[in-house]
Amino acid sequence: MERARDHIRQHELNKDMRADLRVCLRGGRHTRTATFNLTEADSGSNGFKVVYQAYPGETPIVDGGK
């Protein structure tokens, strides 16, 4: 999740958006050892959103965060 978030931040993919940006989490258990932080900088623009969601037909489980 950090890789996706950091890629969006680094390349400023959420500036001047023309559609929602979707980050799809693959199925399976994603064990966390630290909190996953999002800030205002990780939001969308122009009325569009950055959405973290399950990959179609799969069930991701995120657990263990603080």
C-alpha positions in Angstrom: 0.0 0.0 0.0 2.9 2.3 0.7 4.3 1.7 -2.7 1.1 2.7 -4.4 0.7 5.7 -2.1 4.3 6.8 -2.6 4.1 6.3 -6.4 1.0 8.6 -6.6 2.7 11.2 -4.4 6.0 11.1 -6.3 4.4 11.4 -9.7 1.7 13.7 -8.6 -0.9 11.5 -10.2 -3.6 13.1 -8.1 -3.1 16.6 -9.5 -5.5 17.9 -12.2 -7.5 14.6 -12.1 -10.0 13.9 -14.8 -11.4 10.6 -13.2 -11.2 8.7 -10.0 -7.8 7.0 -9.3 -8.2 3.4 -8.0 -5.7 1.4 -6.1 -6.7 -2.2 -6.2 -5.6 -4.5 -3.4 -5.1 -8.1 -4.4 -6.8 -10.9 -2.4 -5.2 -12.6 0.6 -3.9 -11.5 3.9 -1.8 -8.3 4.1 -0.2 -8.3 7.5 0.7 -4.8 8.7 3.4 -4.0 11.3 2.9 -0.2 11.2 0.1 2.2 10.7 -0.8 3.2 7.1 -1.1 6.9 7.0 -2.8 9.0 4.4 -2.8 12.8 4.4 -4.6 15.6 2.6 -1.9 15.3 -0.1 -3.2 11.8 -0.9 -6.7 13.0 -1.7 -8.0 13.6 -5.2 -8.6 16.9 -7.0 -11.2 18.5 -9.3 -13.9 16.6 -7.5 -12.4 13.2 -8.1 -11.1 10.7 -5.5 -8.2 8.4 -4.9 -9.9 5.1 -3.9 -8.3 2.0 -2.3 -10.4 -1.0 -3.1 -10.4 -4.8 -3.5 -9.3 -6.1 -6.9 -12.4 -7.3 -8.7 -13.5 -10.8 -7.5 -10.9 -10.9 -4.7 -11.0 -10.4 -1.0 -8.0 -8.6 0.6 -7.7 -8.7 4.4 -5.6 -6.0 5.9 -4.7 -6.7 9.6 -2.2 -6.0 12.4 -1.9 -2.3 12.0 -1.4 0.0 15.0 
